[in-house]
Amino acid sequence: MSGRRSWQPFPQEIPGQQGAGGGGAAGTPAFDPAWYAYTDIWLDPVNGSDTNVGGSMGARVPALKTVNEIVQRYGSWQPQCYTHPLTIHQLSAQPFGSDLFVFDPIMGACNFVWDGLSYAPAVGGPFSPTSVTTLSQANPGSDWILNGNLPTGAAAGLIVWNKTKSSYSMIDTISGSSAILQQPILLTPPPQAYPTFVEDTTWSHFDTYQLLQPLGVNWLNQSISGGQLNGINPPIAGTAWIQGIKFYDQSGTPGFSQISIHPVGILHTLWLCAADPLLILNGYDSSDLVAIACFLNGGCELSTNSLLCACSSNASGNANTILIGGNMQMNTILHGITAISPGWENSFIECHVLGNMIIEAGATAEAEPGAVLWGAGSINVRGPGALVTAPQTFANTLKVATLQLDGQATGSSFNGTSYTAGVTITSSNLDTGGGAGQPGLSNPRTGARFAST
């Protein structure tokens, strides 16, 4: 398969998260300046204790129970870690609705990792499916599917680890005895500032798989920052690497709340994460903000420098997927409504359109080289919006069930001097102008258009 191979407001103070100098909870330590030398913090919401050591220079130590205690030990929810990396090892899921937190370290040129993946509990045992359906970019087409012999507990939003190939995916939906998957991804080696990730097109029923449950967190917003380390030229920015966790929707219903991720001066990567709230990805002040192989159950909003790679969005059907200057690729699965809004460089490469994609008035969606929008959904361009496919043909780019201009199935071709109305909007007619004009069709009254340039 082709595809790109490489690459909200600031949070409020949360009740219970006190600044430097504040006392800890009864029976727990207060602010501890020694914590600013630690490279590893151990968090176990189920079996930990806030009287434990919690932090170390790498060795595993008895874990803390709450993030609020981590904040208390630092004396801040924005600890400054300019000179060394920091990893939070999450050993178990937070109970829903408890220990709500914001934690936004300032990393300089160093890396911040929140690791739930290494401790994600297995769901069932290792298995091999009866068969594997491979990807087909067509109408209706097919995602990757594991058919038969699924373990008890298989469900949407679980991580799928191919133990044979050392690659991963997440379950988008369950249909009968089959698990419909996102595009499998091989990523080596995580975490790093600019990861190398490729589509793994080799999954088969001969492989051994394991389902994993991402660890739940009551993380409300993220604005992790980084930047140049003194004395380094050219500047080096660190990375925020978040893996194997699930963001709870605090309303209890997917898509009814939202979480904003707004990194500053740092590359921010979400890898194998699930999110029930509407996930707002604002990469404007970052070197990039990318979600790789994530299950965004409550929908997603992308703005400048934000990417979805091999993800699925809005499986709950309670929200939308919105682009305001973002990019979607690697066969990202789009449920329900996808709205392309006016913004800077809305673009796509490979996307599975299951619902209705709307190019809103004044917006432009641009197909990058190798792009294809495929599936049983529809694309509707509203004037004066545009979908631009250059340099590839419409037939190779648009493989969906329905194409519309302002909700209508016909458009007008233009031969350089005059329009011919009533041309049925199909990919082949778009390539020939309906045989009566230049490539593309439009609604001359509103300016809505499918265009080659």
N, C-alpha and C positions, 0 to 999 in steps of 0.2 A: 504494500500500500504506500501511496505517497503521503506527504505531510511534512510540516515543518519539524525538523529533527532537533533543533536547538531552541534552542530558545525562540462624609461624615465627620461628624464632629469629633474632637478629641474627647476621650472618656471623662466622665465626672468622677469625683471622689466617691467611693462606695462606702456605705455605712460599715463601720468596723475596721476599715483600712486607715490606720493612723499614720501620721508623718513621723519623721525622726524625732526621737526624744519621748515619744508616747509610751505608756506602759503597756505591757502585754496583757493578755487575758489572765485571770486569776490562776496562779500556779504554773504559768509559762514564762519563758525568758522574755526580756524586753529587747530593744534595739541592740544589735551586736555588730560592731564595726568589723569584726573578723570575717563576717560573711562576704565582704567585698573581695576577699581572696579566693573564695570557693569557685570551683569550676563545675561542680555537680550538686544538684539538689534532689532529694528523694521525697516523693509525695505519694502517700498511700491513704486515700480517703476512707478505705474500709478498715484497714488494720493498723494504720499509723497512729501516732500520738503527738500532740503539740508540745509535749515535754521532751521529745527525742532530740537527738543532735541535728538531724535533717540535712546538713551540708557537709561537703568534703572536697578534697582535691583529687577526686576520681574514685576512691574506694567506696563501695556500698556501705552505708551506715543506716541505723534505724530511722525510718521515714517519719516525716510530719504528716498530720492528718488534713490540714487545711492550707489553702493558698493564702488566706488572710494571715496565718502565722508566718508564712514566708515573707509577706509584705512587712509584718511587724519586725522580723529579724533584720531586714534591710533598713527599716525605718522609712520606706518609700515604696510606692507601686511603680516608680520609675528609677530603679537603681542604676547607677552609672558603672558600667563594666567595660571601660575603655581598653584595658590591657590584656584581657584573657577571655576565652570563650566561656559560655555558660550553657549547661544542659539541665533541663528539668526532666527527671525520670518519673513518669506517672505510672504507678504500679497497679492501680485499680480505678474504676469509674467513680466519679462523684455522684452521690445521690441527687436526683433531680431537685432543683430549687434550693439547695443548701450551699453555703459558702460561695455566694455570688462574688465575682471578683473581676478586676481589671489588673493586668500585669504587663507593663510596657518598658522593658529594660532599654537602656541607651548603650549601644554596643560598640561605638567607634568603628574600627575595621575588623572586629571580631565577630564570630558566629554565635547566634542564639538558637538553641534547639529545644523544642518541646516534644518529647518522645513518648507517645502512647503506643506506637506500632510494635516496639520491641516487647511490650507486655500485654498486647491485645489477647484476650482469652480465645481459645479455640471453640468453635461451634461444631459439635460433632467430631468425628474422627476423619483421618485422611480418606479420600475416595477417588475413584475414577468414574466419570460419567459413561453412560452407554454409548453416546455419540456426541460429537461437537459440530454445531452448525457454524460455518465460517461467515465472515462479513461479506455482504453483497450490497454494493452502492447502487440501488435501483429503486423503482417504484413498483411494489412497496419495499422491496429489499429486505435485508435482515442484518441485525447486529450479531455479535458472537453469542452463541447459546450453548450452555451445557445441558444436555438432555438425559434425564433419567439417573437413577441411583444417587440422588441428592441426599445429604444427611438431614436428619430431623433438625428443625430449627432454621433451615435455609430461608432467608428473607431479604427483601430489598434493603440496600444500605450496608450489607456485610462486605467485608474485604474478601477477595478470592486470591489466595496465594498458590501459584503454580510451583510446587516444590521441585518439580523436575526441571523447569526452565528458569527458576528464580525470577519470575516476572509476576505482575499483579494486575488485578482489575477490581471492580466493585459490581455488585449485583444491582441492576437498574430496576428490574421487576421480576416477579415469579409468575409463571403461567403454567398451571398444572404441575407436571413433574419436571419442568424446564426452568433454568435460570438464565434470564436475558442479561447480558453483560455489557459494560462499557468496553471500549477498545483496550485490550491488554497492553501493558506498558512494561518495558524493561528499562530500569533506571540504574545507572552505575556511576560512581558509587555515591549514595546519599549519606549525609547531606553535604552539599558543596554550594558555592556561590552561584555557579552557572552549571546546573546539572546536565548530563548527557542522557536524554531519554528518547527511546525509539519505540515504534509500534512492534509488538511481538505478534507476528502472523503465523506462528508455528504451533499454537495450542491444539491438542488432539485428545482423543479418548484414551490414549496410551499413557498420558501424563497423570501424575498424582497431585491432587489438589487438597487444600485445607481452607475452610472458612474461618474468618477471624472477626470478632466484634470490636469495632472502634470504641475507645473509652470515652464515656460521657464527661463533659465539662460544663460548668456554669459560667463560662467566660463571656462577658457582656460586650466588649468592644476591644479592638486592637489598634495600637498606633506605635509599634516598635520602631525605633530609630537607630541609625548608624551613620557612618561617614568616614572622612579621612582621618587616619591616625597621624599624629604629629610626626614630622620628619619623613613621611612617605611621599614620594613624588614619582609617578602620578598618583592621584588619590586612590585609595583602596577602600571599597565599601564592603562591609560584612553582609551576612545573610541572616534572615529569620526563617527558620525551617520548622514547620509545624506538621507532625505526621501522626496518623493513626488515632485521631480523636473525633468525637462527635459533639457539635455545638447543640445544646438543648434549646428549644423554643420555650421561653419562660411563660408563654401564654398557655402552653399545653397542646396547642394545635399548630402543625407545621405551616409556615408561611404567614402567621399572624403577627409575629414579632420580627425584628430585624437586628442584625449585627453588622457593624461597620468595621472594615479593615482598611486602615489608612497608614501604610508605612511611610517613613520619612528618611530619605537618603540611604536606603538599604534595599536589597533584593529580598522579597518576601515570597516564600513558597509554601503552599498547602499541598501535602502529598497524602493520598489515601485518607482523606477526612470526609466526614459527613456533617451536614448542617440542616437542621430543621427550620431555623429562622430564614427569612429573606437575607441572603448574604450580599452585602454591598461592598464591592471591591473597587477601591479608589486608589489607583496607582500613580496619580498625578505627580506626587512628590517623591516617587521611588525610582530605582533603576529598572524595576519591573515587579509586577505583582501577578503571580501565576498560580492557578489551581490545576493540579495534575491528578487525574484519576480520582476525582472527588464526586460524592453523591450529594447534590444540592437540592434536597427534597422540598425546601420552601422557596425555591426560585433564586434568582441572582440578578444583580445589577452591576454591569461593568462600565468603568470609565477609562480614561486615558492610561496607557501602559498596563492594562489588565488583560489577562488571557485565560481562557478555559481550554484545557488540553485533555482530551479523552475523558471528559466529565459527563454527567447527566444532570439536567436541571428541571425542577418543578414537577417531579413525579407525583407529588401530592395533589397537583392541580389547583392549589389554593392561591397561587401567585403568578407572576410573569417572569420571563427572562428579558432583561432590558439591556441594550447596548447604547452607551453614550460615549463612544470613542474606544471600544474594546475590540478584542479579536477572539474568535472561536475556531477550533481546529481539532484534528485527530478524531474525527467522527463523534464529536460531542453530541449527545442525545438531547433533543429539545422537545419537551412535552408542553401541551397547552399553547398559550400565546407567547410569542417572541416578538418584542417590539424593538425595532432599530430606530433610535431617536436621533435628532440632529446632534452631532458631536464631531470630535476630531478623529478621523480615520477609523470609522467602523469597517471592519473587514472580516473575512472568513476564509477558511481553506476547506475542511471537510466537516459537514454537519448533517446529522440525521434529523430531519424535520418531521415530527409526528403530528404536530398541531398546526396552528396558523401563524406564519411569520409575516409581520406587517412592517413594511418600510414606511415610516411616518412622513408626513408632509415636511419638506425641507431637509430630510435625511438622505444620505447616500451610503449604500452598502457596496463595498468593493471586493470583488473576487481576486484573491491572490493566485499566483501560478499554482496549478494543480488543484484548484478549488472545485468542490462539487457539493451542492445541496441536494439531498436525496431523501426518499421516503414517501409515505402515504399522505403527507401534509400538503399545505398550500402556501403560496407566497403572494401577497397582495401589496402592490406599490401604490401609495397614496400621493397625489400631486401636491406640491411639486417635488416629490421624492424620486429617487433613482436607484436601480440596481445595475451595477456596471460589471461586465464580465471580462473585459480585455485582459490578457491577450487570447484567452481560449474561447472556443465556440460556446454558444448557448446550449447546444445539444450535449456537450461534455460537462457542462457546469450545472444545469438545472434539470434534475431528474426527480421531480416531485409530481404529485397527482394533479394539482391545480395551479395555474398561473393567472393572476388578475391585475388589472389596472383600475384603481378606485372601485373595487368590488365587481367589476365587469369582466366577462370572459373574452372580450374583443378589444382590439386597439387599432390605431392608425399607423400605416407605414408612410414613409416620406422618401421621395425619389430625388430630392434636391430642389424641386420647384413646387410640388403639390403633395397633398395627403390623400391616401386611399383608406377609407374607414371600413370597419366591420371585419377586420382580419382576426380570425381566431388565434388566441395567444397560446402557442405551443413552442417548444424549443426549436423545432425545425422551422416554423414560420418566423421566429425571431432571427434565426441565422440568415434567412433570405428576404426579410421584410415582407413576408407573405408572397414573395415572387414579384412584388410590385415596387420595391424600393430598397433603401439601404438597410443593413442589419439593424434589428431592434424594432420595437413598436412603442407607441406613446398614446397618451390622451392629450391632444393639443389644447383642450380647454383648461386642464388643471396643471399640465406639465409633468404628470406622472409618466415614467418611462423605464423600459428595459433597454439598456444602451450598451453598445460595444466599446464606447470610449467616454 
